[in-house]
Amino acid sequence: MGKYCTTCKNALQSSEAFCTQCGTPSQFSRSEVIHQQKDRGRIKTFVWCSVLVLVFLALVAGLFYGVLAFWSNQVGKAQPRASHLPPTHKVEIDVNSPMFSQGYMHAPNTEGYEGFEVGETKSAIEREYGRAEGAKTIDGKKAELYGNIGVSYNSNNQVSHVFVVPGKMTKDDFTDFHNGPDEISNGNWYYDTDKANGFSIKVYTSKNDIEAIENIMQR
């Protein structure tokens, strides 16, 4: 249905808001008004849907970032990054020396030795001394090596044993300096001359060699 100017009766296009001949505002039919209202309603609906989608995506992205940041922080606390660790601290100990004899074989060191303390966490050890250079098995326990120090951890990643691990050391070489043990049990040697000093020296042996030495609570 055509549209005409109400003043001069000039024929108008449906999209014209004013008469091109006399300038009178165009009067829309009811169907045209309803059509325009529907168009505006569709536009508003589309805009609101778009806004809701963007808000939802922003919330999802924020939640994902928060979870990722929390997880990264927890991992960082549990295990120090290798790039932040110091070089491996390799402890050198001469077990056949007067210093070791007096300061270890004849002195209580049941809580640790050379800065490696029983009860410390693995992460604390690595922050201070770096990663271990290797490992060996001592009496069925894995010991991580820092030169002549071996450290075993319990299930909570806390230090449970601190061993002195000599280099190549035969039984004969050891007993030539420290004399023979006071007791032998299950292949292990015990130096425990003073029964009231609160500690014993436990020496782990293999067929011919000294594998490790530990300063333990008195048996």
ZIPESUL-V584232 format. One record per backbone hydrogen bond with DSSP energy under -1.0 kcal/mol. NH is the residue of the N-H (numbers start at 1). CO is the residue of the C=O. If there is no record, write none. Layout:
nh->(NH | NH)
co->(CO | CO)
This chain:
nh->(5 | 9 | 12 | 16 | 19 | 23 | 26 | 33 | 34 | 35 | 36 | 37 | 38 | 39 | 40 | 41 | 42 | 43 | 44 | 45 | 46 | 47 | 48 | 49 | 50 | 51 | 52 | 53 | 54 | 55 | 56 | 57 | 58 | 59 | 60 | 61 | 62 | 63 | 64 | 65 | 66 | 67 | 68 | 69 | 70 | 71 | 72 | 73 | 74 | 75 | 76 | 77 | 78 | 79 | 84 | 85 | 89 | 91 | 101 | 102 | 103 | 104 | 105 | 106 | 107 | 112 | 113 | 116 | 118 | 119 | 120 | 122 | 125 | 126 | 127 | 128 | 129 | 130 | 133 | 136 | 138 | 141 | 143 | 144 | 145 | 146 | 148 | 149 | 150 | 151 | 152 | 154 | 157 | 159 | 160 | 161 | 163 | 164 | 165 | 171 | 174 | 175 | 176 | 178 | 179 | 182 | 183 | 185 | 188 | 189 | 190 | 191 | 200 | 201 | 202 | 203 | 204 | 206 | 210 | 211 | 212 | 213 | 214 | 216 | 218)
co->(10 | 5 | 3 | 13 | 24 | 19 | 17 | 29 | 30 | 31 | 32 | 33 | 34 | 35 | 36 | 37 | 38 | 39 | 40 | 41 | 42 | 43 | 44 | 45 | 46 | 47 | 48 | 49 | 50 | 51 | 52 | 53 | 54 | 55 | 56 | 57 | 58 | 59 | 60 | 61 | 62 | 63 | 64 | 65 | 66 | 67 | 68 | 69 | 70 | 71 | 72 | 73 | 74 | 75 | 81 | 82 | 129 | 146 | 97 | 98 | 99 | 100 | 100 | 101 | 104 | 109 | 116 | 113 | 111 | 159 | 117 | 157 | 121 | 122 | 123 | 124 | 125 | 126 | 145 | 143 | 141 | 138 | 136 | 151 | 134 | 149 | 91 | 146 | 163 | 144 | 161 | 158 | 154 | 120 | 152 | 152 | 150 | 213 | 148 | 208 | 170 | 171 | 172 | 174 | 175 | 190 | 190 | 188 | 185 | 203 | 183 | 201 | 216 | 191 | 214 | 189 | 212 | 209 | 169 | 204 | 204 | 164 | 202 | 200 | 198)
